[in-house]
Amino acid sequence: MFSVFVTRKISEAGLSLLRARKDVKLVVYGKNQTIPRAELLKKINGCDAVLTLLNNLVDAKFFSSAGKQLKVVANYAVGYDNVDLAEAERRGVVVTNTPMVLNDAVAEHTIALIMAVSKRIVEADGFLRSGKYKGWAPELFLGTELTGKVLGIIGTGNIGSGVARRAKHGLGMQVVYSDVKKNEQLEKETGATFMSTDEVLKTADIISLHVPLLDSTRHLINAKRITMMKKGAYLINTSRGPVIDEKALVKALKAGRIAGAGLDVFEFEPKLSAGLAKLKNIVITPHTASATTEARDRMAVLAVKALLSVLDGKRPENVVSMK
């Protein structure tokens, strides 16, 4: 009998696969909140498999608390910066993630943020609901047209490339991008131009971030780089919060150094940096870029199938660490 712990309720599409297994003892943390650290370390003791969320820290203490029989940690996310991969490797624990299945959802949400902030949708909605609307006016909530504008993509993996394609073929935007290497396929599909990160910042009307959180990408967008952006530019982030120095961003938005920002992730998540929520030229969503029924179902199924594969002695395709 395998003991499996899921750190928070996920889609039944995935949980049903676990419940169908007679050799699996399943425990799901059913409260609608992140499991407290102390309780997590207690619950995973003796488990063969743990399905974690991106806000669960999987470090040496986690592995020690689980015990030597732990075989797999299935991380319910594309990113895995919450997992100490070296420690997992040292202990022979397989780590998996959920790549590919949420690409469309996040790319669509990115476009939604671009549209919302550039068209001042949230501002206008609040204005109307508060009873301030007195009739049409020629300069009421002037926004920005996207057709013909330049979108700068920093990180052209599956999601970044998806945003670029939607922007080019759906909105008629020009695309420039930076990455560790040229993306010839993207260039062929969208006519995108490869540049350095600094050149993208200086060129684009809208900057969209799609990089993993690494030492090299932490505060990739800092005060110095924000000053490189066009005065009327917008900054969008659906990757990881610490990629942006939020203190510098708040200062720049207050001063009107850039026109606005759209954020789905935050540097000190779930807390917001001081002053961020008070700004009118920003649209913020609570890390819900992948929050579609379709994406959540696919994530749950992929995570559970990977977990079960490891328990069955097989190697799943979506391994990010395996000894």
Secondary structure per residue as TSV (DSSP state, phi and psi in degrees):
chain	resnum	aa	ss	phi	psi
A	1	M	-	360.0	127.4
A	2	F	E	-95.3	136.0
A	3	S	E	-98.3	120.6
A	4	V	E	-122.9	129.1
A	5	F	E	-117.7	129.5
A	6	V	E	-109.2	123.4
A	7	T	S	-75.7	-9.2
A	8	R	S	-165.9	148.1
A	9	K	-	-58.6	131.0
A	10	I	-	-120.1	-176.3
A	11	S	-	-55.0	139.6
A	12	E	H	-63.1	-21.6
A	13	A	H	-58.1	-33.3
A	14	G	H	-90.2	-44.3
A	15	L	H	-61.6	-33.0
A	16	S	H	-63.2	-30.2
A	17	L	H	-67.4	-35.2
A	18	L	H	-74.0	-40.8
A	19	R	H	-66.4	-24.5
A	20	A	T	-76.7	-13.8
A	21	R	-	-88.7	119.7
A	22	K	T	-73.2	-16.6
A	23	D	T	-97.8	14.4
A	24	V	E	-119.9	127.3
A	25	K	E	-99.2	109.4
A	26	L	E	-101.9	132.8
A	27	V	E	-128.2	126.1
A	28	V	E	-116.2	129.7
A	29	Y	-	-72.6	104.8
A	30	G	-	-86.0	-10.4
A	31	K	S	-70.3	143.7
A	32	N	S	-82.9	61.0
A	33	Q	S	-162.4	164.0
A	34	T	-	-68.0	133.8
A	35	I	-	-65.6	130.3
A	36	P	-	-58.4	145.9
A	37	R	H	-55.1	-47.8
A	38	A	H	-60.7	-40.2
A	39	E	H	-70.1	-37.3
A	40	L	H	-59.6	-48.1
A	41	L	H	-63.5	-30.3
A	42	K	H	-75.2	-43.3
A	43	K	H	-67.0	-32.3
A	44	I	T	-82.9	-7.0
A	45	N	T	-59.9	124.1
A	46	G	T	85.8	3.9
A	47	C	-	-80.3	147.1
A	48	D	S	-87.9	-26.5
A	49	A	E	-149.4	143.7
A	50	V	E	-132.2	130.7
A	51	L	E	-100.4	113.5
A	52	T	E	-107.5	160.7
A	53	L	-	-105.1	167.6
A	54	L	T	-66.8	-17.1
A	55	N	T	-96.2	12.5
A	56	N	S	-99.6	119.3
A	57	L	-	-76.8	120.4
A	58	V	B	-110.4	91.9
A	59	D	S	-124.6	-167.7
A	60	A	H	-58.7	-39.6
A	61	K	H	-65.7	-37.0
A	62	F	H	-59.7	-50.4
A	63	F	H	-64.8	-39.3
A	64	S	H	-65.4	-39.4
A	65	S	H	-67.2	-36.3
A	66	A	H	-67.8	-44.2
A	67	G	-	107.3	170.2
A	68	K	T	-69.4	-18.4
A	69	Q	T	-80.3	-8.0
A	70	L	-	-61.2	125.9
A	71	K	-	-107.8	-32.6
A	72	V	E	-151.2	141.2
A	73	V	E	-117.6	114.8
A	74	A	E	-99.0	107.8
A	75	N	E	-87.5	119.7
A	76	Y	S	-81.7	68.9
A	77	A	S	-174.8	161.7
A	78	V	S	-75.9	-48.0
A	79	G	-	-74.9	158.3
A	80	Y	-	-142.7	33.6
A	81	D	T	-71.6	-8.9
A	82	N	T	-83.6	-3.8
A	83	V	B	-112.5	132.6
A	84	D	-	-82.5	94.1
A	85	L	H	-66.1	-35.6
A	86	A	H	-63.6	-40.3
A	87	E	H	-67.8	-39.9
A	88	A	H	-61.7	-43.4
A	89	E	H	-62.4	-42.8
A	90	R	H	-62.1	-34.7
A	91	R	H	-93.1	-2.1
A	92	G	T	73.8	26.7
A	93	V	-	-97.0	129.7
A	94	V	E	-78.4	136.8
A	95	V	E	-120.4	130.6
A	96	T	E	-124.4	162.6
A	97	N	-	-132.2	-170.3
A	98	T	-	-124.7	69.3
A	99	P	-	-76.8	163.3
A	100	M	S	72.8	-38.4
A	101	V	T	-74.3	-13.2
A	102	L	T	-116.6	11.3
A	103	N	H	-57.7	-48.7
A	104	D	H	-64.9	-42.0
A	105	A	H	-60.5	-46.1
A	106	V	H	-71.1	-39.0
A	107	A	H	-62.5	-42.0
A	108	E	H	-64.6	-41.1
A	109	H	H	-65.0	-36.9
A	110	T	H	-61.3	-45.6
A	111	I	H	-62.6	-38.6
A	112	A	H	-61.6	-41.0
A	113	L	H	-65.7	-41.1
A	114	I	H	-59.1	-47.5
A	115	M	H	-64.2	-45.6
A	116	A	H	-62.8	-44.4
A	117	V	H	-78.3	-36.6
A	118	S	H	-75.2	-26.7
A	119	K	T	-97.5	-1.4
A	120	R	T	58.0	39.3
A	121	I	H	-61.1	-47.5
A	122	V	H	-67.1	-42.4
A	123	E	H	-58.0	-47.8
A	124	A	H	-66.4	-38.2
A	125	D	H	-61.8	-47.7
A	126	G	H	-63.8	-37.9
A	127	F	H	-60.8	-45.7
A	128	L	H	-68.1	-44.6
A	129	R	H	-64.8	-28.7
A	130	S	T	-81.8	-0.5
A	131	G	T	82.3	17.1
A	132	K	-	-86.9	-13.0
A	133	Y	-	-74.3	121.1
A	134	K	-	-114.5	3.4
A	135	G	S	135.1	164.0
A	136	W	-	-58.6	141.6
A	137	A	-	-142.0	141.1
A	138	P	T	-64.3	-22.1
A	139	E	T	-121.7	26.8
A	140	L	T	-80.9	117.9
A	141	F	T	50.7	56.1
A	142	L	-	-64.8	129.8
A	143	G	-	-113.4	-153.2
A	144	T	-	-129.0	134.5
A	145	E	-	-76.0	144.3
A	146	L	-	-97.7	-26.5
A	147	T	T	-57.0	125.3
A	148	G	T	85.3	-10.4
A	149	K	-	-76.2	165.6
A	150	V	E	-102.8	121.9
A	151	L	E	-98.7	127.0
A	152	G	E	-104.6	119.5
A	153	I	E	-103.7	123.7
A	154	I	E	-108.2	102.7
A	155	G	-	102.1	102.7
A	156	T	-	-111.1	51.5
A	157	G	S	-74.5	-157.3
A	158	N	H	-61.9	-41.0
A	159	I	H	-74.5	-48.1
A	160	G	H	-57.9	-41.2
A	161	S	H	-66.1	-37.6
A	162	G	H	-63.8	-39.2
A	163	V	H	-64.6	-43.8
A	164	A	H	-60.3	-43.5
A	165	R	H	-64.5	-42.3
A	166	R	H	-65.2	-39.9
A	167	A	H	-67.9	-40.6
A	168	K	H	-71.9	-53.2
A	169	H	H	-88.9	-20.7
A	170	G	H	-98.1	-31.6
A	171	L	H	-118.0	-4.4
A	172	G	-	70.0	31.1
A	173	M	-	-90.8	156.8
A	174	Q	E	-88.1	150.8
A	175	V	E	-125.3	129.8
A	176	V	E	-122.9	156.1
A	177	Y	E	-154.1	159.9
A	178	S	E	-132.3	148.8
A	179	D	-	-164.6	176.9
A	180	V	S	-69.7	-20.5
A	181	K	S	-151.7	164.4
A	182	K	-	-66.8	144.1
A	183	N	-	-108.9	88.3
A	184	E	H	-65.4	-34.7
A	185	Q	H	-63.5	-43.5
A	186	L	H	-64.1	-40.8
A	187	E	H	-61.8	-39.5
A	188	K	H	-66.8	-39.9
A	189	E	H	-78.0	-31.3
A	190	T	H	-125.5	-6.7
A	191	G	-	71.7	20.0
A	192	A	-	-62.8	148.4
A	193	T	E	-109.3	128.5
A	194	F	E	-80.3	132.3
A	195	M	-	-143.3	169.7
A	196	S	-	-73.7	163.3
A	197	T	H	-58.6	-43.5
A	198	D	H	-64.0	-38.3
A	199	E	H	-66.7	-38.6
A	200	V	H	-61.7	-44.5
A	201	L	H	-61.1	-37.4
A	202	K	H	-77.4	-23.0
A	203	T	H	-96.5	-39.2
A	204	A	-	-80.7	149.0
A	205	D	S	-84.6	-27.6
A	206	I	E	-135.2	130.6
A	207	I	E	-108.9	128.2
A	208	S	E	-122.7	126.1
A	209	L	E	-97.6	130.2
A	210	H	-	-144.1	54.2
A	211	V	-	-116.8	153.5
A	212	P	-	-74.9	161.9
A	213	L	-	-85.9	109.4
A	214	L	-	-129.2	171.4
A	215	D	T	-57.5	-35.7
A	216	S	T	-76.0	-17.0
A	217	T	T	-109.0	-6.5
A	218	R	T	-64.6	125.8
A	219	H	T	56.0	35.4
A	220	L	S	-55.1	-39.3
A	221	I	B	-101.5	101.1
A	222	N	-	-116.6	-173.4
A	223	A	H	-58.0	-42.5
A	224	K	H	-62.6	-44.1
A	225	R	H	-73.9	-30.2
A	226	I	H	-64.0	-34.9
A	227	T	T	-68.6	-17.7
A	228	M	T	-77.0	-21.9
A	229	M	S	-72.3	153.6
A	230	K	-	-60.3	147.9
A	231	K	T	-59.2	-34.6
A	232	G	T	-97.3	16.5
A	233	A	-	-81.1	163.0
A	234	Y	E	-120.8	146.8
A	235	L	E	-118.4	127.5
A	236	I	E	-121.2	134.8
A	237	N	E	-136.1	113.8
A	238	T	-	-122.6	22.5
A	239	S	S	-98.8	-90.5
A	240	R	-	-137.4	139.8
A	241	G	G	-57.0	-47.4
A	242	P	G	-66.6	-2.8
A	243	V	G	-64.9	-24.1
A	244	I	B	-111.2	136.9
A	245	D	-	-78.7	98.6
A	246	E	H	-66.0	-30.5
A	247	K	H	-61.6	-43.6
A	248	A	H	-67.6	-36.9
A	249	L	H	-66.1	-45.8
A	250	V	H	-58.7	-44.2
A	251	K	H	-61.0	-43.7
A	252	A	H	-67.7	-38.3
A	253	L	H	-69.8	-39.3
A	254	K	H	-62.3	-39.0
A	255	A	H	-82.2	-7.5
A	256	G	T	73.8	21.4
A	257	R	S	-64.5	-37.0
A	258	I	S	-125.3	161.8
A	259	A	S	-72.9	-35.2
A	260	G	E	178.2	-180.0
A	261	A	E	-149.7	154.6
A	262	G	E	-129.8	117.3
A	263	L	E	-124.6	133.9
A	264	D	S	-111.4	-9.4
A	265	V	S	-134.5	157.2
A	266	F	-	-139.9	148.9
A	267	E	T	-59.5	-40.0
A	268	F	B	-116.5	34.8
A	269	E	T	-48.8	133.3
A	270	P	T	-88.0	0.8
A	271	K	B	-77.0	149.4
A	272	L	-	-103.3	144.8
A	273	S	-	-61.6	148.8
A	274	A	T	-54.2	128.6
A	275	G	T	88.1	-12.5
A	276	L	T	-63.5	-47.7
A	277	A	T	-70.6	-16.2
A	278	K	T	-86.3	-11.5
A	279	L	-	-74.9	139.7
A	280	K	S	-87.8	-23.1
A	281	N	S	-95.0	37.7
A	282	I	E	-143.7	143.1
A	283	V	E	-115.4	126.1
A	284	I	E	-125.4	136.9
A	285	T	-	-127.7	147.3
A	286	P	S	-81.6	64.4
A	287	H	S	52.8	51.7
A	288	T	-	-117.4	19.9
A	289	A	T	-59.5	-33.7
A	290	S	T	-98.0	12.2
A	291	A	-	-83.7	71.4
A	292	T	-	-120.2	153.4
A	293	T	H	-58.0	-42.7
A	294	E	H	-63.1	-47.2
A	295	A	H	-66.5	-42.6
A	296	R	H	-65.0	-38.0
A	297	D	H	-62.4	-46.3
A	298	R	H	-64.5	-39.9
A	299	M	H	-61.8	-44.6
A	300	A	H	-63.0	-45.6
A	301	V	H	-63.8	-45.0
A	302	L	H	-63.9	-44.1
A	303	A	H	-62.8	-44.9
A	304	V	H	-68.8	-42.1
A	305	K	H	-61.6	-39.2
A	306	A	H	-64.7	-43.7
A	307	L	H	-59.9	-46.8
A	308	L	H	-67.5	-34.3
A	309	S	H	-60.3	-44.0
A	310	V	H	-64.7	-43.1
A	311	L	H	-62.6	-29.2
A	312	D	T	-87.4	6.5
A	313	G	T	81.3	17.8
A	314	K	-	-109.1	163.5
A	315	R	-	-103.4	112.9
A	316	P	-	-72.2	159.5
A	317	E	S	-72.2	-31.3
A	318	N	-	-92.8	48.7
A	319	V	E	-88.4	132.6
A	320	V	E	-108.4	-11.9
A	321	S	E	-157.0	127.1
A	322	M	-	-153.1	133.0
A	323	K	-	-83.7	360.0
